[in-house]
Amino acid sequence: MNYSNAVVTVKENVVVDESIFSAPLYAKLMLRKGMTFDDAIASPSLENFIVSEKGLHIRCEAFSVSTITGAVVSHENSLWCNLSIDSKILVNKNSKMFFAELIPYQFKLEDAEEISLF
């Protein structure tokens, strides 16, 4: 599933219920090995997180929030999440979590215009 600020893929040999994608998804940023939340919050930097080899994405764990109970539902066992490094990063100091909302593409067929390439 492509988002305007991330790519979310299903892990190999995992079958997921498509209803996962009907609720808003979020990305929990993964701290680099040896980095504590307190260190990361004291001096926020891209270097605090696990970043892809090309440096374009932050490796994340996908999660959603139950609309019924408000509980956080982790999808780390079924989904990969790569968040664009220019995404809006949020922090929750109570849960000690850096995260970002995954933004679905806004697409309306009626907004499309025909073009000629010749």
Backbone bond lengths (Angstrom), bond angles and torsions (degrees), N, CA, C in turn:
res aa  C-N    CA-C-N  psi(-1)  N-CA   C-N-CA  omega(-1)  CA-C   N-CA-C  phi
1 M - - - 1.449 - - 1.529 107.27 -
2 N 1.335 115.50 126.71 1.457 120.21 177.96 1.527 110.01 -95.98
3 Y 1.303 115.31 134.60 1.454 122.94 173.29 1.520 106.92 -115.78
4 S 1.314 117.21 164.26 1.461 118.43 -179.48 1.523 112.01 -68.43
5 N 1.333 117.87 -18.90 1.456 120.89 179.77 1.529 113.89 -123.99
6 A 1.334 117.48 10.03 1.468 119.33 -177.43 1.526 111.27 -164.12
7 V 1.324 113.53 164.86 1.457 121.43 171.17 1.520 106.31 -123.46
8 V 1.323 116.16 127.17 1.457 121.78 179.22 1.517 107.46 -118.71
9 T 1.331 116.86 125.88 1.458 120.72 179.89 1.520 109.85 -126.98
10 V 1.313 114.68 154.19 1.462 121.26 178.19 1.520 108.03 -81.80
11 K 1.315 116.50 135.92 1.455 120.85 179.45 1.530 109.95 -65.80
12 E 1.317 115.24 153.51 1.462 121.60 -177.49 1.523 110.92 -59.76
13 N 1.326 115.47 138.50 1.471 124.28 177.84 1.525 113.50 62.86
14 V 1.332 117.01 25.54 1.463 120.95 177.82 1.525 108.16 -117.11
15 V 1.320 115.55 135.55 1.460 120.91 175.78 1.526 106.61 -108.21
16 V 1.326 116.26 126.23 1.464 119.46 -179.48 1.515 110.28 -115.78
17 D 1.300 114.82 151.33 1.454 121.57 173.97 1.526 107.19 -76.04
18 E 1.320 117.73 126.33 1.464 121.13 -176.64 1.523 112.95 -62.63
19 S 1.327 117.43 -14.15 1.464 119.92 178.50 1.529 111.36 -63.84
20 I 1.346 117.15 -19.36 1.471 120.65 176.16 1.522 109.52 -53.75
21 F 1.331 116.43 -38.42 1.453 121.15 -174.24 1.528 113.50 -84.95
22 S 1.326 117.25 -2.51 1.466 119.10 177.87 1.530 111.54 -83.83
23 A 1.321 116.68 -22.88 1.469 121.14 177.42 1.529 108.40 -95.63
24 P 1.332 117.20 154.78 1.472 118.61 176.24 1.530 110.56 -60.27
25 L 1.326 115.18 136.13 1.466 120.67 176.88 1.517 109.79 -104.46
26 Y 1.319 114.61 152.19 1.447 122.34 178.47 1.521 108.40 -129.32
27 A 1.312 115.84 160.50 1.456 121.77 178.67 1.518 109.00 -118.91
28 K 1.324 116.45 121.61 1.467 121.63 175.32 1.520 107.17 -92.34
29 L 1.328 116.36 116.83 1.457 120.98 -178.02 1.522 110.37 -68.46
30 M 1.308 114.95 140.67 1.458 120.84 -178.53 1.522 109.59 -97.57
31 L 1.320 116.09 122.71 1.464 121.49 178.29 1.522 110.49 -71.69
32 R 1.315 114.93 144.78 1.457 121.71 176.40 1.523 109.39 -62.26
33 K 1.314 117.46 149.08 1.460 122.35 179.99 1.530 109.95 -55.30
34 G 1.320 116.23 131.62 1.461 121.72 179.81 1.520 113.96 88.93
35 M 1.329 117.49 -9.59 1.461 121.63 -179.33 1.526 108.94 -89.81
36 T 1.324 117.31 130.25 1.463 120.83 176.48 1.526 109.44 -97.71
37 F 1.318 116.03 160.05 1.459 120.28 177.42 1.523 110.17 -59.10
38 D 1.316 117.05 -44.32 1.469 120.96 -178.76 1.527 111.95 -60.30
39 D 1.332 116.88 -40.44 1.469 120.17 176.93 1.524 110.72 -65.27
40 A 1.334 115.92 -43.13 1.462 120.66 -177.55 1.526 111.56 -66.57
41 I 1.317 117.69 -37.69 1.468 120.72 -179.38 1.531 110.26 -74.64
42 A 1.326 117.13 -29.26 1.466 120.80 -179.06 1.524 111.43 -68.96
43 S 1.319 116.71 -36.84 1.473 119.53 178.03 1.530 108.80 -140.75
44 P 1.345 116.04 84.10 1.465 120.10 -178.06 1.525 111.88 -59.93
45 S 1.321 115.53 130.50 1.452 121.33 -179.65 1.519 109.02 -160.05
46 L 1.306 116.21 149.89 1.459 121.25 176.06 1.527 110.36 -59.98
47 E 1.318 116.67 -27.90 1.463 121.62 -178.65 1.527 112.60 -67.03
48 N 1.329 117.98 -12.61 1.465 121.26 179.49 1.527 112.59 -77.80
49 F 1.330 116.99 -14.24 1.457 121.00 -171.21 1.525 111.92 -115.30
50 I 1.325 115.75 162.02 1.458 120.75 176.36 1.520 107.39 -77.59
51 V 1.325 116.15 116.36 1.458 122.79 -175.85 1.527 108.41 -113.56
52 S 1.334 116.23 147.17 1.462 121.20 179.85 1.523 111.09 -62.13
53 E 1.328 115.81 163.37 1.466 121.29 -177.23 1.522 112.33 -57.69
54 K 1.328 117.41 -38.61 1.465 120.54 -179.61 1.526 112.14 -81.24
55 G 1.333 117.13 -7.49 1.457 121.02 177.55 1.511 114.92 76.65
56 L 1.339 117.95 17.27 1.461 121.33 -177.52 1.521 113.54 -98.82
57 H 1.325 117.12 -18.74 1.465 121.21 -175.50 1.521 111.49 -135.09
58 I 1.314 115.11 151.31 1.460 122.90 173.44 1.524 106.83 -102.27
59 R 1.297 116.86 129.92 1.463 120.96 177.83 1.522 108.56 -71.88
60 C 1.323 115.66 134.28 1.467 120.61 -174.93 1.516 111.56 -138.73
61 E 1.315 114.86 165.78 1.457 122.58 170.74 1.523 106.89 -106.46
62 A 1.325 116.58 129.06 1.460 120.41 -179.74 1.528 109.80 -80.74
63 F 1.332 115.59 141.34 1.461 120.40 174.49 1.519 109.14 -149.62
64 S 1.316 114.90 162.21 1.465 121.33 174.48 1.520 107.46 -130.95
65 V 1.312 115.08 172.25 1.467 120.42 178.81 1.520 107.21 -121.21
66 S 1.319 116.68 125.87 1.461 121.39 -178.80 1.522 110.66 -61.59
67 T 1.333 116.29 129.33 1.462 120.14 177.95 1.525 111.14 -73.72
68 I 1.325 117.15 -16.55 1.464 120.68 -178.34 1.528 111.24 -91.05
69 T 1.337 116.88 -50.04 1.464 120.05 -174.69 1.525 113.72 -104.20
70 G 1.327 117.12 -17.71 1.458 120.64 -176.13 1.513 113.21 80.58
71 A 1.338 116.85 4.08 1.461 121.02 -178.84 1.526 110.74 -75.07
72 V 1.316 115.60 147.69 1.464 121.67 175.70 1.524 108.19 -78.90
73 V 1.331 116.25 127.68 1.460 122.40 179.98 1.526 107.44 -111.20
74 S 1.329 116.53 113.16 1.460 121.09 -178.15 1.527 110.59 -80.85
75 H 1.326 116.03 139.77 1.463 121.77 175.91 1.521 110.21 -119.57
76 E 1.345 116.29 23.06 1.462 120.74 -175.31 1.524 112.77 -64.74
77 N 1.334 118.28 -24.10 1.462 120.67 -179.83 1.520 112.85 -83.38
78 S 1.338 116.60 -10.33 1.458 118.63 -176.86 1.522 114.69 -123.35
79 L 1.336 118.01 -21.84 1.464 120.68 -174.56 1.524 112.55 -125.83
80 W 1.350 115.96 141.32 1.460 123.10 167.36 1.512 107.07 -95.15
81 C 1.292 117.84 146.72 1.455 121.03 178.13 1.523 109.47 -138.95
82 N 1.328 115.96 124.72 1.465 122.44 176.31 1.519 107.81 -120.22
83 L 1.320 116.16 111.60 1.458 123.81 -175.39 1.522 110.33 -95.70
84 S 1.324 117.38 135.69 1.461 120.96 177.01 1.532 109.85 -61.08
85 I 1.321 116.39 141.56 1.467 120.15 -176.39 1.521 112.60 -68.68
86 D 1.337 117.64 -16.74 1.462 119.77 179.32 1.530 113.00 -95.55
87 S 1.329 116.82 14.79 1.462 121.33 178.87 1.525 111.54 -71.61
88 K 1.313 115.31 157.96 1.465 121.53 176.33 1.531 107.63 -76.50
89 I 1.333 116.10 113.81 1.469 122.00 -177.92 1.520 109.23 -95.98
90 L 1.317 115.56 132.59 1.466 122.54 178.02 1.524 108.14 -113.23
91 V 1.318 115.80 159.36 1.461 120.09 177.28 1.525 109.08 -135.73
92 N 1.320 115.64 139.27 1.458 121.99 174.26 1.524 106.10 -116.64
93 K 1.326 116.26 106.59 1.464 120.42 -175.47 1.518 112.06 -69.37
94 N 1.342 117.85 -28.65 1.466 120.16 179.33 1.524 111.58 -67.19
95 S 1.343 116.45 -43.31 1.463 119.22 -179.76 1.527 112.11 -92.13
96 K 1.336 116.36 -2.64 1.458 122.74 -178.83 1.526 110.63 54.28
97 M 1.337 114.09 57.25 1.455 119.34 -175.31 1.529 110.99 -137.91
98 F 1.324 115.43 133.20 1.462 122.32 169.15 1.520 106.24 -97.07
99 F 1.333 117.10 134.63 1.459 118.54 -177.89 1.528 110.37 -153.76
100 A 1.325 115.11 170.94 1.456 121.65 177.56 1.521 108.17 -145.41
101 E 1.312 115.53 145.77 1.461 120.14 174.87 1.522 107.76 -80.91
102 L 1.325 116.46 134.09 1.457 120.01 176.73 1.522 107.99 -82.83
103 I 1.323 116.38 127.10 1.463 122.77 -173.10 1.529 109.94 -99.81
104 P 1.335 117.95 112.07 1.471 119.33 177.47 1.524 110.56 -66.66
105 Y 1.324 115.24 149.03 1.461 119.12 174.37 1.516 108.96 -63.74
106 Q 1.313 116.36 140.94 1.464 121.49 174.71 1.524 107.47 -98.58
107 F 1.308 116.16 109.69 1.454 120.57 -175.70 1.523 110.06 -131.69
108 K 1.324 115.67 124.29 1.456 121.21 175.84 1.520 106.99 -127.38
109 L 1.301 116.51 121.41 1.452 121.38 -178.20 1.520 111.40 -58.88
110 E 1.324 117.28 -35.00 1.462 120.46 -178.55 1.536 112.60 -67.59
111 D 1.330 118.20 -14.38 1.463 121.63 177.42 1.530 112.68 -86.61
112 A 1.332 116.30 -6.32 1.462 119.95 -177.07 1.523 111.72 -77.68
113 E 1.336 115.07 147.69 1.456 121.65 176.66 1.524 108.19 -123.88
114 E 1.307 116.48 143.66 1.450 120.95 178.73 1.525 108.81 -81.08
115 I 1.344 115.66 139.18 1.453 120.48 176.54 1.524 108.68 -126.29
116 S 1.303 116.57 160.52 1.466 121.50 176.40 1.513 107.99 -113.23
117 L 1.319 115.94 130.41 1.456 120.99 179.50 1.538 111.64 -94.69
118 F 1.327 116.92 1.39 1.476 120.04 179.93 1.488 111.00 -120.74
